[in-house]
Amino acid sequence: MFDISGKSALVMGATGSFGGAAATALAQMGCDITIADINPDKIEAKAEELRAATGAKVATATGLPDSEENAANIVNAAVEAY
């Protein structure tokens, strides 16, 4: 296996099945992650769940990358966090 600990990752749709599984796997592997979703309540709950389960650094962003501006806001949240 390869080492990705200490790397940063951005996971969109992190409250869904696939995004949630990806976020969990990345956190377990030692990544600092930013999770994003359109639902602010669910994203905060998922962040707390990941922190408690893995001890990972988890930042959040809310929104949908449906425009260049929105996508930039999500990426900027990840950059600012780490």
Secondary structure by P-SEA (a helix, b strand, c coil): ccccccbbbbbcccccaaaaaaaaaaaaaccbbbbbcccaaaaaaaaaaaaaacccbbbbbbcccccaaaaaaaaaaaaaac
